[in-house]
Amino acid sequence: MDKNTAVWEWIQSFPDVKELYFNFGAANNGASVLIPNPTDNVISTDITGIKTCRYDFAYAVFLTYDSTTPYGTTNISSLNAAEDFGRWIAEQNADKSYPDFGTGCIITGVRVLSNSPIATAVTETITKYVTQVRIEYEQYD
């Protein structure tokens, strides 16, 4: 199985996934998108030929926001919901519950690359929150 499919299937186990798209998707409340970064980089190769590699991706989730209500809590609730994915990533790493990269690959860790999702407005009522993630693994040829 290729790494994109492995990560796609793994993310589907995140309890808050409602509609999951690959690369592009509808900007509906609750929809999410797996956006792989074109990085399957070899970071180093040891003397036995074992390669240390990285697979980076972004997870975007679309949630409602409110720019018109003073002291409203919609935006706080949406950000908290978006941060749940980062907490889930940390739990998966602690449990060593990783995607299956197949024979010859051993995942050594997964982590979020920022403290909080990046928010960008998409429509009058929907914001896209983006969390960037890195999977580090060893590849044996």
Order of alpha helices (4+ residues) and beta strands (2+ residues): alpha-beta-beta-beta-beta-alpha-beta-beta-beta
